[in-house]
Every structure is written in C-alpha cells, then in structure tokens.
C-alpha cells in the first residue's frame, strides 16, 4: 500500500512494525520540489505533512471503503492499454456495476447486468424490462450509486416516468471497486486539493496534500497494480514488503539520490496519473521473476535473518540478500521512489496553479497543527478492513 512502506515487517501479518518510512520520506522530500511561492507554507508545516503522510494506511483500520484507494488490479482488465477502462470514474463504475432490488417480499430482482451490455455501441440500457437512455441511467448512477446518496423507492422513478419498478433495498455489486480505484481516486483528490486552495482552507489543504501524496506514492509501486500483490499467486508471499519496505529502509538514506528537480505543472492530470500507474504495472513481471530467480540461486540459509526492533524479533530478508535483489532490479526501487517524490510535488504545485496561485503566506495553520490524531487509535487497536498487502 505504499510506495515503500506499508507492511514494514516483511513477515508481519498484522501491522507495520518499523514505522511508515517510505511515505514519510516521500511526503517530506516532495516539499523541496516546490516553487518559492509555495515552499514557505509547506516547510512551515513539513513535520505535520511528514507525520500524516501515512494517514491513509491508518485509515484502513477504520473504514471499509479505504483499501481499494491504494491499488488497482490492472491485470484483471486484460492487456495494455486496457480498453475496457475509459479512465472516467463514473463511466467505468457504471459499466462494471450490477444492480438488483431486494424486494419487501424477500425476492432479489435484477435491474441492471452490466456485463451483458455492449457499452461501446449501445444508446440504451435495459433496467428491469425497460429500455432507458444511457445518459438518463448515467445521471441516476452518478447521483444515487456513485455518490452513495441515500436511496429510496422514489429515486428509481428518475429512470423514467411512471415506471412501476419494485420497491426495496438496493443491492449494488461494484466490480470496479473490488479491483481497486487508485488512479480514479487520485484524480478526484487533485480536484479536492485545488478547491481547498481556492477556499483558503488550511485544514483541507494539509489533509488533502498528505493524502494525495500517499496515493500517488502507492501508484508508483508495481505490486499495487496487480492481483498478485503479495506474490500469493506465485508462491512468493512477502515480496510486497520486501520490495517497498525492506529495500528502501535499508538503502534509501545511504544510497539514493534525493535530488529530483523542481515540480512540473501537469496539464492533463488523468493522462499523467494513468501513465505512471501503467508504467508501474509494466515492471510487475520483473519484480516477481527477478525475486524468484534470486531465491533459487542465492544460498537459502542466507536469505532470511532475525532482527530485533524495539522488543520484537522479526524475521526479515537479510541485508546482503536485499542488496542482491536491489542490484538485480537495476535500481528500479530507487527510480520509482524518486519519481514518486517528484510526482507528489508536481501534483501539489498543479493544484495550486489551477486554484489561481493563492498567497499561501497569508494562511495560519496553528489550529491544524494542534489537532488530535484520531486515526492513530484505530491503527493501534484495530484490524485492517479490506485487503491487506502482506497477507
């Protein structure tokens, strides 16, 4: 779940044991890519940004809807360029969501079977036994399904005048949600950050900046783009934490070049997001095949070591073995780490430009900095709601 950090214990199956190293580094270092008009505000709040960059991971212990924001299983959608996905969140969700009604009599009545519709050519959608214009259905879907507004029986009448749709509980099977939403949600948060800048809302600016940085970092991790996210389909369980946590924790500060240049303005946000996500996905085969070959050729008794962290003994890839994996990947982890830093800064900068370049020096962040961290209690006491990347 993070570009380098979510399951910090390589074999931990509950919680990260070593701190949120990667996300904190990426959020902190992104500040130094910003132009003069922004860097003062962000440097003043750099400790807050650093500490709250892992918040989305903490949120996974509190909210069921959080997990899919961290990944997208692109291999579930065929081959690049993934023509089944239009890249528009509402459109893609509509095309991959089945809807039924649980009637007051206890019967399940199908309304829409999305996989039975040729969305590329159709102009009407069958809802129950009625044919509804696609635009009418899309409007209904955006309002009552996608935005999760409270549904009542009368809302179905919006699909057409005098339609005798059955009344009951709406049952929604969202396949897009199940396979991950990272690029869609990242685009949404960029718009939210722009609005926060426009409103001069310091709390929203800082929270959106930290969250946006987290999801962008996640999108730069190859294993966040595949159904085989932890090697569980290929007998390589634990590779997720190995790649994104163990390697950067061992080598980032002593070897990585953190100078990534100044943030760029992003004109086509959607294309930019999908470009780096699909690039991440292009590395999946290498991430897996290189690790598998290394396991087969490296001395087996030198692959895993026990290390003590605080009061806990953790079994984790030995440093020489991790160094061999990093070398075999020819700098892939460092490259994705650096690109994530630059991408986060560019996203913040672009949202600020789109907001009209407001004067951030006029904003007071004292109230935000003194907020109580409400997510930490869920993280410390809870269990992840949704898919974990290290199980």
C-alpha positions in Angstrom: 0.0 0.0 0.0 2.6 2.4 -0.1 5.3 3.2 -2.2 7.7 2.0 0.3 6.2 1.3 3.3 3.0 -0.2 4.1 3.8 -3.6 5.6 7.1 -2.7 7.2 7.6 -6.1 8.8 8.5 -8.5 6.0 6.6 -11.3 7.6 4.3 -9.4 9.8 0.6 -10.2 9.2 -0.9 -7.6 11.5 0.7 -4.2 11.5 3.9 -2.5 10.3 6.5 -2.8 13.0 9.2 -0.3 11.8 7.3 2.9 11.2 6.0 4.4 8.0 9.4 5.1 6.5 8.6 5.4 2.8 5.5 7.6 2.9 7.0 9.9 5.4 10.2 10.3 3.3 8.3 10.9 0.1 5.9 13.5 1.6 8.8 15.3 3.3 11.1 15.4 0.3 8.3 16.5 -2.1 8.2 19.8 -0.2 11.6 20.7 -1.6 10.4 20.4 -5.2 8.0 23.3 -4.7 8.5 26.9 -6.1 9.2 29.8 -3.8 5.6 30.9 -3.6 4.6 27.5 -2.0 7.7 26.2 -0.2 7.4 28.6 2.8 3.9 27.3 3.7 4.9 23.7 3.2 8.2 24.0 5.0 6.4 25.6 8.0 4.1 22.5 8.0 6.7 19.9 7.0 6.6 18.0 10.2 2.8 17.7 10.0 3.0 16.6 6.4 5.7 14.0 7.3 3.7 12.5 10.2 0.4 12.5 8.3 1.6 11.1 5.0 0.8 7.5 6.3 -2.7 8.5 7.3 -4.5 6.6 4.5 -2.8 3.4 5.8 -4.1 4.2 9.3 -7.5 4.8 7.8 -7.6 1.3 6.5 -8.2 0.2 10.1 -11.2 2.5 10.4 -13.1 2.4 7.0 -14.1 -0.5 4.7 -14.0 1.8 1.7 -10.4 2.8 2.2 -8.5 -0.3 0.9 -9.3 0.0 -2.8 -8.0 3.5 -3.0 -4.4 2.1 -2.6 -4.3 -0.2 -5.6 -5.7 -1.2 -8.9 -5.5 -4.7 -10.3 -4.8 -3.8 -13.9 -4.3 -7.5 -14.9 -7.9 -8.0 -14.1 -8.7 -5.8 -17.1 -6.9 -7.5 -19.8 -3.8 -6.2 -21.6 -2.4 -2.6 -22.0 -3.9 -0.2 -22.9 -6.8 -1.8 -21.0 -9.6 -0.8 -23.5 -12.4 -1.8 -21.0 -11.4 1.2 -18.9 -12.3 4.7 -20.1 -10.4 6.3 -17.2 -13.5 8.2 -16.2 -14.5 7.0 -12.8 -18.3 7.3 -13.1 -18.4 5.8 -16.6 -16.2 2.9 -15.7 -18.0 2.2 -12.4 -21.4 2.3 -14.3 -20.1 -0.2 -16.9 -18.9 -2.6 -14.2 -21.7 -2.5 -11.6 -24.6 -4.8 -11.4 -27.8 -3.5 -9.6 -30.6 -5.5 -8.1 -33.5 -4.9 -5.8 -34.2 -6.9 -2.6 -38.0 -6.5 -2.6 -40.2 -6.3 0.5 -41.2 -9.9 -0.2 -37.6 -11.1 0.0 -37.1 -11.6 -3.7 -34.0 -10.5 -5.5 -34.9 -8.7 -8.7 -32.1 -7.9 -11.2 -32.3 -4.4 -12.6 -29.0 -4.0 -14.5 -26.5 -6.7 -15.5 -23.6 -4.5 -16.7 -21.5 -7.4 -18.2 -24.4 -8.1 -20.6 -24.3 -4.6 -22.2 -22.2 -3.6 -25.1 -21.3 -0.2 -23.7 -19.2 0.8 -26.8 -22.3 0.8 -29.1 -25.4 0.9 -27.0 -27.6 4.0 -26.7 -30.0 2.5 -24.2 -29.6 0.4 -21.1 -32.1 -2.3 -20.0 -33.2 -1.6 -16.5 -35.6 -4.4 -15.4 -37.8 -4.7 -18.5 -37.5 -1.1 -19.6 -35.0 0.4 -22.1 -33.5 3.6 -20.6 -31.3 6.1 -22.5 -27.7 5.7 -21.4 -27.5 9.4 -20.3 -30.5 9.0 -18.1 -29.1 5.9 -16.5 -25.7 7.6 -16.1 -27.3 10.6 -14.3 -29.2 8.2 -12.0 -26.0 6.2 -11.4 -23.9 9.3 -10.5 -26.5 10.6 -8.1 -27.7 7.5 -6.3 -25.0 4.9 -6.8 -21.6 6.6 -7.4 -22.1 9.3 -4.8 -23.7 6.9 -2.4 -26.6 9.1 -1.6 -29.4 7.6 0.4 -31.6 5.5 -1.8 -35.4 5.4 -1.6 -38.0 3.8 -3.8 -39.0 7.1 -5.4 -35.5 7.6 -6.8 -36.0 4.8 -9.3 -38.7 6.9 -10.9 -35.9 9.2 -12.1 -35.1 6.5 -14.6 -38.4 7.1 -16.5 -41.9 8.5 -15.9 -44.5 6.1 -14.5 -42.2 3.1 -14.4 -43.5 0.5 -11.9 -40.1 -0.5 -10.6 -40.3 -2.7 -7.5 -39.6 -1.1 -4.1 -37.0 -2.5 -1.7 -33.3 -2.4 -0.7 -30.9 -1.5 -3.5 -28.2 -4.2 -3.9 -25.0 -2.9 -5.7 -22.2 -5.2 -6.9 -19.4 -2.8 -7.9 -16.7 -4.8 -9.7 -14.5 -1.7 -10.3 -14.4 -1.0 -6.6 -13.4 -4.6 -5.8 -10.4 -4.4 -8.3 -9.1 -1.1 -7.0 -9.6 2.6 -7.5 -6.2 4.2 -7.1 -5.9 6.3 -10.3 -9.5 7.4 -10.1 -9.3 8.4 -6.5 -6.0 10.2 -7.1 -7.6 12.4 -9.8 -10.5 13.1 -7.5 -8.2 14.2 -4.7 -6.3 16.5 -7.1 -9.6 18.4 -7.7 -10.3 18.4 -4.0 -6.9 20.0 -3.3 -7.5 22.7 -5.9 -10.8 23.5 -4.2 -9.1 23.6 -0.8 -6.5 26.1 -2.1 -9.3 28.2 -3.7 -11.2 28.3 -0.3 -8.0 29.1 1.7 -9.0 26.2 4.0 -5.7 25.3 5.7 -7.0 22.1 7.3 -8.2 20.8 4.0 -5.0 21.9 2.2 -2.8 20.0 4.6 -5.0 16.9 4.8 -5.6 16.7 1.1 -1.9 17.2 0.4 -0.8 14.4 2.8 -3.5 12.0 1.4 -2.8 12.9 -2.2 0.9 12.3 -1.7 0.2 8.9 -0.2 -2.0 7.6 -3.1 0.4 9.0 -5.7 3.3 7.1 -4.0 1.2 3.9 -4.0 0.6 4.3 -7.7 4.4 4.2 -8.3 4.6 0.7 -6.7 4.4 -2.2 -9.3 2.8 -4.5 -6.8 -0.1 -2.0 -6.2 -1.1 -2.6 -9.8 -1.6 -6.4 -9.8 -3.9 -9.1 -8.5 -0.7 -10.9 -7.4 0.0 -8.0 -5.0 2.0 -10.1 -2.5 3.2 -12.9 -4.6 0.4 -15.1 -3.2 -0.4 -16.5 -6.6 3.2 -17.5 -7.5 4.5 -18.8 -4.1 6.3 -15.5 -3.3 4.3 -14.4 -0.2 6.1 -11.5 1.5 7.5 -9.9 -1.7 5.4 -6.8 -1.2 7.0 -5.7 2.0 10.4 -6.8 0.6 10.2 -4.5 -2.4 8.5 -1.5 -1.0 9.7 -1.5 2.7 12.7 -3.6 3.4 14.8 -2.3 0.5 14.2 1.4 0.9 14.6 1.2 4.7 18.0 -0.4 4.3 19.4 1.6 1.4 17.4 4.8 0.7 19.2 7.1 3.1 22.6 5.8 2.5 22.4 5.3 -1.3 19.5 7.1 -3.0 19.8 10.4 -4.8 17.1 12.6 -3.4 17.6 15.5 -5.7 14.8 15.1 -8.2 14.5 18.7 -9.5 11.6 21.1 -9.4 7.9 20.3 -9.6 6.3 20.5 -13.0 2.8 21.7 -13.9 0.6 18.9 -15.1 -1.9 19.8 -17.8 -3.6 16.5 -18.4 -4.0 15.1 -14.9 -5.8 12.0 -15.9 -3.4 11.0 -18.6 -0.4 11.8 -16.3 -1.8 9.6 -13.5 -2.6 6.7 -15.7 0.8 6.9 -17.4 2.7 6.4 -14.2 0.3 3.7 -13.0 0.6 1.7 -16.2 4.4 2.2 -16.1 4.4 0.7 -12.6 2.4 -2.2 -14.0 5.0 -2.8 -16.7 7.5 -3.7 -14.0 5.4 -6.4 -12.3 6.8 -9.3 -14.2 10.4 -8.2 -13.5 9.7 -7.7 -9.8 8.4 -11.2 -9.5 10.7 -13.1 -11.9 13.9 -11.5 -10.6 13.0 -12.3 -6.9 12.1 -15.9 -7.9 15.4 -16.4 -9.7 17.3 -14.9 -6.8 15.6 -17.2 -4.3 16.6 -20.2 -6.4 20.3 -19.2 -6.8 21.1 -17.4 -3.6 22.2 -19.6 -0.6 18.9 -20.5 1.2 20.3 -20.1 4.7 21.5 -16.6 3.9 18.1 -15.2 2.7 16.2 -14.6 5.9 17.5 -13.2 9.2 16.1 -12.4 12.6 16.4 -8.8 13.8 15.2 -7.1 16.9 13.2 -4.0 16.6 12.2 -2.5 19.9 11.2 -5.5 21.9 10.1 -7.7 18.9 12.2 -10.2 17.0 11.3 -10.0 13.3 12.2 -12.5 10.5 13.1 -10.4 7.5 15.2 -10.6 4.3 18.9 -10.3 5.3 20.7 -7.1 4.2 23.1 -8.8 1.7 20.2 -10.7 0.2 18.1 -7.4 -0.1 21.2 -5.7 -1.7 21.4 -8.5 -4.2 17.7 -8.1 -5.1 18.1 -4.4 -5.4 21.1 -4.8 -7.7 19.4 -7.4 -9.8 16.5 -5.0 -10.4 19.0 -2.4 -11.7 17.8 0.5 -9.5 14.1 0.0 -10.0 13.1 0.8 -6.4 15.2 4.0 -6.3 13.8 5.1 -9.6 10.2 4.6 -8.5 11.0 6.3 -5.2 12.5 9.3 -6.9 9.7 9.6 -9.4 7.1 9.4 -6.6 8.8 12.3 -4.8 8.7 14.4 -8.0 5.1 13.4 -8.8 3.8 14.4 -5.4 5.4 17.8 -5.6 4.1 18.2 -9.1 0.6 17.3 -8.1 0.6 19.9 -5.2 2.0 22.5 -7.5 -0.5 21.9 -10.3 -3.5 22.0 -7.9 -2.2 25.4 -6.5 -1.8 26.8 -10.1 -5.3 25.6 -11.0 -6.6 27.4 -7.9 -5.2 30.7 -9.2 -1.9 30.7 -7.3 -3.3 32.0 -4.0 -0.9 33.6 -1.5 -0.2 30.8 1.0 1.8 33.1 3.3 -1.4 34.5 4.5 -2.7 31.2 5.8 -2.4 30.3 9.5 -2.0 26.6 10.2 -1.8 26.7 14.0 -5.2 25.2 14.6 -4.5 22.3 12.3 -1.1 21.5 13.8 -2.7 21.2 17.2 -5.5 18.7 16.1 -5.7 15.4 17.9 -4.7 12.4 15.7 -8.0 10.5 15.6 -6.7 7.8 13.2 -3.9 6.5 15.4 -6.3 4.9 17.9 -7.8 2.8 15.1 -4.4 1.8 13.8 -3.1 0.8 17.3 -6.2 -1.2 18.3 -7.9 -2.3 15.1 -7.7 -4.8 12.2 -7.5 -3.8 8.6 -10.8 -3.5 6.9 -10.4 -4.8 3.4 -7.5 -6.3 1.6 -4.1 -6.3 3.2 -0.9 -6.2 1.1 1.1 -8.5 3.2 -1.3 -11.4 3.7 
